[in-house]
Amino acid sequence: MKRVKRRYLALQLDLDCVPSPKEFMDAVWGAVTQLYGEVGASLTSFALINYDVERKAAVLRTSLATLGIVRASLASITRVAGKEAAVHVLAVSGTIKGLRGKLKA
């Protein structure tokens, strides 16, 4: 059985209000299903690892094979919790430790 390779994305949320983690993930799931359908969304197996309300930052985990799908979907997000928003990918890494190192550098 082949091991699933994962990638971690550091995200910066650009919006006025502070959405809950559930509202943010609903926006991400909606963007993926709108572009690629439910089958494409199920292949991504993305998960929210960390969500910082104060800094409006998040860490999302996805599989390496669907990294492009997730990045395209994040770029298409224009609304979160009914408010205008944008999501920016700051860094991508294979480990959370490496991601933190890229953000500090």
C-alpha positions in Angstrom: 0.0 0.0 0.0 1.4 3.4 -1.0 1.8 6.1 1.5 -0.2 9.3 1.0 2.1 12.3 0.6 0.7 15.4 2.2 1.3 19.1 1.9 0.6 21.9 4.4 -0.5 25.3 3.2 -0.1 28.5 5.3 -3.0 30.8 4.5 -3.6 34.5 5.2 -7.2 35.6 5.3 -7.9 39.1 4.0 -11.3 40.2 5.3 -12.9 42.6 7.7 -14.8 40.3 10.1 -13.4 37.2 11.8 -15.2 34.1 10.7 -15.3 30.9 12.8 -13.3 27.9 11.7 -16.5 26.2 10.5 -17.5 29.2 8.4 -14.0 29.3 6.8 -14.0 25.5 6.0 -17.5 25.9 4.5 -16.2 28.5 2.2 -13.2 26.3 1.2 -15.4 23.3 0.7 -17.9 25.4 -1.4 -15.1 26.7 -3.6 -13.7 23.2 -4.3 -17.1 21.7 -5.0 -18.0 24.6 -7.3 -14.9 24.2 -9.4 -14.4 20.4 -9.3 -17.6 18.9 -8.0 -18.0 16.6 -5.0 -15.8 13.9 -6.5 -12.9 16.3 -6.9 -13.5 17.7 -3.4 -13.4 14.2 -1.9 -10.1 13.5 -3.5 -8.4 16.5 -1.8 -8.9 15.1 1.7 -8.1 18.5 3.1 -8.3 19.3 6.8 -7.9 22.4 8.9 -4.9 22.0 11.1 -4.6 25.4 12.8 -6.8 28.5 12.8 -5.6 31.7 14.4 -8.4 34.2 14.8 -6.2 37.1 16.0 -3.8 36.9 13.1 -6.4 35.8 10.6 -4.2 32.9 9.5 -4.8 29.2 8.9 -2.9 26.0 8.1 -4.6 23.6 5.8 -3.5 20.0 5.0 -4.1 18.4 1.6 -2.7 15.5 -0.5 0.2 16.3 -2.8 -1.7 15.0 -5.8 -4.5 17.5 -5.4 -2.4 20.5 -4.3 -3.2 22.4 -7.5 -6.9 21.8 -7.1 -6.9 23.2 -3.6 -4.7 26.2 -4.6 -7.0 27.1 -7.5 -10.1 26.8 -5.2 -8.6 29.0 -2.6 -7.9 31.6 -5.2 -11.5 31.6 -6.2 -12.9 32.4 -2.8 -14.5 35.8 -2.8 -16.9 35.5 0.2 -16.5 33.9 3.7 -19.6 34.0 6.0 -21.4 36.4 3.7 -18.6 39.0 3.8 -16.1 39.9 1.0 -12.8 38.0 1.5 -9.7 36.8 -0.1 -7.4 33.9 0.8 -3.7 34.1 0.1 -1.3 31.2 0.2 1.9 32.3 2.0 3.9 29.0 1.9 3.6 25.3 1.1 5.6 22.6 2.8 5.7 18.9 3.4 5.9 19.2 7.2 4.4 21.6 9.7 7.9 22.2 11.1 9.2 23.2 7.6 6.2 25.5 7.1 6.9 27.4 10.3 10.5 27.7 9.2 9.5 29.2 5.9 7.2 31.7 7.6 9.9 32.9 10.0 12.5 33.3 7.2 
